[in-house]
Amino acid sequence: MKRILFLITMIVSAATADAQFVQVKNGRFMRDGKPYYYVGTNFWYGAILASNGQGGDRHRLHKELDRMKAMGIDNLRVLVGSDGERGVQASKVEPTLQVKPGVYNDSILDGLDYLLYEMQKRKMVAVLYLNNSWEWSGGYSFYLAHAGEKNVPTPQDAGYQKFMDFMAKYATNEKAHQLFYNYVRFILTRTNRYTGKKYKDDPTIMSWQIGNEPRAFSKDAIPAFEKWLRKTSALIRSLDKNHLISVGSEGKWGCEGDMKCYERICADKNIDYCNVHLWPYNWNWARKDHLSEDLERSCQNTKEYIDEHLVICDRLNKPLVMEEFGFPRDDFQFALGTPTTVRDAYYKYVFSLVADNAEKGGKFVGCNFWGWGGFAQPKHEMWQVGDDYCGDPSQEAQGLNSVFAGDISTLDVVKEQVNRMSRINH
């Protein structure tokens, strides 16, 4: 009898421990044994802000986390760290975490630890992405350069088309992949110095994400691209049985327009849920001098894009998260205090799609707007070392897509959606 009671206790304890982690059950998220539908944001610079070194400001970090938590935002998508030497590329985030392959900036590691520690206190969860196909945090270009590729271009010098053509080499470069795998092993086997928890045992982490907008960058590279994603997800799963794994894909737009590619990468047995991103201005759905006039078209294209991906999610029985979407400020202004009338309308429309689907028991379960600017005070239109970090990375105009603490009308729209999602959770 004692043995039976012991076994029952062990089973209940294990189930309770598992419930602390965000899980996927029957195509939906569960957290603490309850459905989890959410409004989150992108807080890519969180680990830098939480550090004690260059770029660190823990007083501001606490203010940002408290403000988000007070609004009900509890899901933050965060960059693990930038790659490369400092002071080399003006458009790259500094300070970097991985200066050279296997050489790490301990200040940023400490910052990541501290960020997770502070998020744990506030019962927030993090989606941590490990790579980036774009130049602003290193990623593909960093690994290619250290795998022996010469004259790695930057978009600022060569233009985005030449940059993307060159980045297509990443899909087939096994040496670059091995350098990345070493990095994945290093991060996933880390122990948080503030909590004493191994990362793999920390429920504050919701998901490991392979990358920010990973792409093949050419149709010919798609098979190798898919193989790399499968190998990465299998590696992550071998190191961590507790956390969800996601790709970080834009969806069709990030799969060279190939929805079959999107379905295959989402069907991977180690991928727990699907992602899409939406950028009406970047994708030429909205023109900078006609943002208001193009709002209706942006909304229509957004719904069609989401619906197209939901068909696949329904077929795979996996949740869908729109973890990036943004819209410029009115009249393509950047400065603090400039109006956000059109953005607010677009946000409201996107939020309604999520909530309407969730209320019907659908697979569209969450979204993370891009991005949280909070209490930042940008000094220059383009970021310079020493400036505050905001939602816009270093290669974009500061304030373009950021939601600042003073954007009251936008925050009211966000708060309204948070309240609606909270009712669905209960």
Summary of the structure (lengths in Angstrom):
residues: 426
radius of gyration: 20.6
end to end distance: 38.0
largest distance: 75.6
contacts: 1466
relative contact order: 0.12
helix: 45%
strand: 15%
